[in-house]
Amino acid sequence: MKDRGIDARLLSEITGVSHSTVERWLNGTFEPRQRNLLKITNALDVSNDYLLGKA
């Protein structure tokens, strides 16, 4: 995310998800729901496979 100039707060704004939820995704407490994966991949301009570590 940092290489794209996006931090947790900006990702929260872009995806419409609360900042605390984004922080939980980043620290591994929660995994994003399917409906939010598309928002994240669009915000970061990456594929689902890349985001999930499969690429």
C-alpha positions as CSV (number, residue, x, y, z in Angstrom):
1,M,0.0,0.0,0.0
2,K,2.8,2.4,0.9
3,D,4.3,2.1,-2.5
4,R,1.0,3.3,-4.0
5,G,0.8,6.2,-1.5
6,I,-2.2,4.7,0.3
7,D,-2.4,4.4,4.1
8,A,-5.1,2.7,6.2
9,R,-7.0,6.0,6.6
10,L,-7.1,6.6,2.8
11,L,-8.0,3.0,2.1
12,S,-10.9,3.4,4.5
13,E,-12.1,6.5,2.7
14,I,-11.8,4.9,-0.7
15,T,-13.6,1.7,0.2
16,G,-16.2,3.2,2.5
17,V,-15.2,0.9,5.3
18,S,-14.4,2.1,8.8
19,H,-10.8,2.9,9.7
20,S,-10.8,0.4,12.5
21,T,-12.0,-2.4,10.2
22,V,-9.2,-1.6,7.7
23,E,-6.7,-1.7,10.6
24,R,-8.0,-5.1,11.6
25,W,-7.5,-6.3,8.1
26,L,-4.0,-5.1,8.1
27,N,-3.1,-6.6,11.5
28,G,-4.7,-9.9,10.6
29,T,-7.6,-9.8,13.1
30,F,-10.2,-9.8,10.4
31,E,-10.2,-10.9,6.8
32,P,-12.1,-8.7,4.3
33,R,-15.5,-10.0,3.2
34,Q,-15.9,-10.8,-0.5
35,R,-17.8,-7.6,-1.2
36,N,-14.9,-5.6,0.1
37,L,-12.2,-7.5,-1.8
38,L,-13.2,-5.8,-5.0
39,K,-13.1,-2.4,-3.4
40,I,-9.6,-3.1,-2.1
41,T,-8.2,-4.5,-5.3
42,N,-9.6,-1.4,-7.2
43,A,-8.1,1.0,-4.7
44,L,-4.7,-0.7,-4.9
45,D,-4.9,-1.6,-8.6
46,V,-4.0,-5.2,-8.0
47,S,-5.7,-8.5,-8.7
48,N,-7.6,-10.7,-6.2
49,D,-4.9,-13.3,-6.6
50,Y,-2.2,-10.8,-5.7
51,L,-4.1,-9.5,-2.8
52,L,-4.6,-13.0,-1.4
53,G,-1.0,-14.0,-2.0
54,K,-1.7,-16.4,-4.8
55,A,0.1,-14.5,-7.6
